[in-house]
Amino acid sequence: MTVDRHTSVTSEPLGRLLGYLVEFDDGHQLLHACEQMRDAGFTRWDAHTPFPVHGLNDAMGLRPSKLPWLVLGGGLTGLGLGLLLQWWMNAVDYPYLISGKPFFSLPANIPVIFELTILLSAFAAFFGMLLINGLPRFHHPVFNSARIHKVTDDRFFISVEAGDPRFDRDETRQFLTQLGGVGIEELIEEGGDA
Amino acid sequence: MAVPLFRRQFDSTEVVNTADDALARPELITGGKTFADVTNIVSRIAEAPSPPRIWWPLFLGSVALVGVLFSMIIYLVVTGIGVWGVNTPVSWGFAIVNFVFWVGIGHAGTLISAILFLFRQKWRTGINRFAEAMTIFAVMCAAIFPGIHVGRVWLVHYLFPLPNQMSLWPNFRSPLLWDVFAVGTYFTVSLLFWYMGMIPDLATFRDRARTRTRQIVYGLLAIGWRGSNRQWLHYEKAYLLLAALATPLVISVHSVVSFDFATSQLPGWHTSIFPPYFVAGAIFGGFAMVVTLAIPARELFGLKNIITLHHLENMNKIILATGMMVGYAYMMEFFTAWYSGNPAEGFAFVNRALGPYAWAYWIMIGCNVLAPQLFWFKRARTSIWAMLGVVMCVNVGMWFERFVIVVSSLSRDFLPSGWDYYTPTMVDILTFAGSFGLFFMLFLLFVRFAPLVAMAEVKSVMPQAHPHFDEHKPLGDYWGDAPGAHEEQERLARAEGGRS
């Protein structure tokens, strides 16, 4: 443990404690710290990294994403929509004969069905990702940190929220300091001006 | 081995990482950079108070060309389609040639961002961002042309299945309508993919922002990204899925574009080789444009450690491979025309090579088939000037390919009494030149204000990114290696260690 330069130790906190943020030098230390966090049974905590770190999902005990199911749903919707759209428009609502072609024939309708399948799958992938991740979200306890901006550069963090059932102001802090990070910071709720 | 002089002729700061050692991993980021270096190199471009000096003349020149483009469009709309050189047999002139040309250019961006991602080609991370930007801008240029080509621009909404006063719907059995859906989907999906990939990098810009405006703009665009691994989990899944969706999409788009021709009965168009041939041509022409843009971009913005010679050489290899495919298609077209025994088909191809548009045909052959042959030589693949020469040839050649297909086939079809020669007018030429202005204007704005390189992705392929970097285990990372590769490498390393 190096010098605790980011710690804000105050006997009288300025505001409500929202959680802790521990900083790490590299992904290797972070990975091992995450394994300890997982094994200690924390639930409302997160790792913050500049890029996806290989193996971190297992170290955090995260289950695979359910997003593919949403995308499958989007794709099937697009497929059905493309089929119905062409059938109803060209064969039911206003049938007209072009070069003696049938009003509705699958081969001629495949390209549009395919494109709509892809389009709605892509919408499901993008917007589903935002939905599951709760984005956009411009306000979050970790943004109260003075150091978190380095996460988009080259630093690695673990955050624990005060709402975690296992959270205890002193015990959790004690636990976090032995994880091997280079600093720990209290996430304090900002005053009325925030 | 000493480094031959010729590979360094462009600049003494060029790092040669193009050794042909199949067992060694090439250095993707040269110069021993750290994560923070990558952030700094890329962010500095958008943070500099003023762009490189050459940026302003280029930008103003492009804006002027955009002015020309829109003046020509207004002139066309108020006067009529007669201002173009299109005539009775050649009703698809420059507009459709330019449309196919620009859509094709876009395809390399998707190939780099999606197909190379699925193939786990780690080197793509250096170039994928601006190649994707190129895709979007090229498709925007492309979309203009069919829009104005309809003649009555105020009725362009008839392209879409919208309820109208005649209760009439579009004809879904027409490949022209498939095109509307294919290009529309392609643009939308490319835009989503591009933006989603940029979110972590926009967050970097937000976190480094010094001014209020930058904080607000990049802050909004970054949608509150906090590098959370619970979010990375779904983000990476979405990225993989979008790549998997964009891959068949990009192949479908140029196939559908080729259907515009192939489903007609015109000799020279009515061929089943068109879809694969168009897709190969699109990738070929698109990669040439990526190299055309990459060379000045890495030079002007100091990105030589990120877009390295290795990247350029890889792209040149793809240009050679796809160029050979295109050359094969040119040959096969002739063979099929002869083998079919159809006199109209046979005439169409002899007419291409020896008829009134022979000059365009041989420009196409020279630029698309002969010029890339230089890339058989490593010396040419790794020399900046040689590759610049070849890719400029390809840019020209791929435009002429579409010109040859569209114009030579239309100008002389079945009945000689219906033949005519097509000559573009000044309006045609200025509109085409104007579309380059739009493309370069958007691209210059992009390199000035957006993350030109996918920083988060580049960091993830650096050796330090591996969690076990410190333990001196074999390197690898999420983006690159197949599952289990590390274990296998470790096992091999142990076995080797045991023997020695």
Interface residues (C-beta under 8 A of the other chain):
Chain A: D26 G27 H28 L30 L31 D46 A47 H48 T49 P50 F51 P52 V53 H54 G55 L56 N57 M60 L62 P64 S65 L67 P68 V71 L85 Q86 M89 N90 D93 Y94 Y96 I98 K101 S105 A108 N109 P111 V112 F114 E115 L116 I118 L119 S121 A122 F123 A125 F126 G128 M129 L130 I132 N133 L135 P136 R137 F138 H139 H140 V142 F143 I148 H149 K150 V151 T152 D153 D154 F157
Chain B: T34 F35 A36 T39 P161 S167 L168 W169 P170 N171 F172 R173 S174 P175 L177 W178 F181 A182 G184 T185 T188 V189 L192 F193 M196 P200 D201 A203 T204 R206 D207 R208 G219 I223 G224 W225 R226 G227 S228 N229 R230 Q231 W232 L233 H234 Y235 E236 K237 A238 L241 L242 L245 A246 P248 L249 S252 V256 F259 A456 E457 K459 S460 Q464 A465 H466 P467 H468 F469 D470 E471 G476 D477 Y478
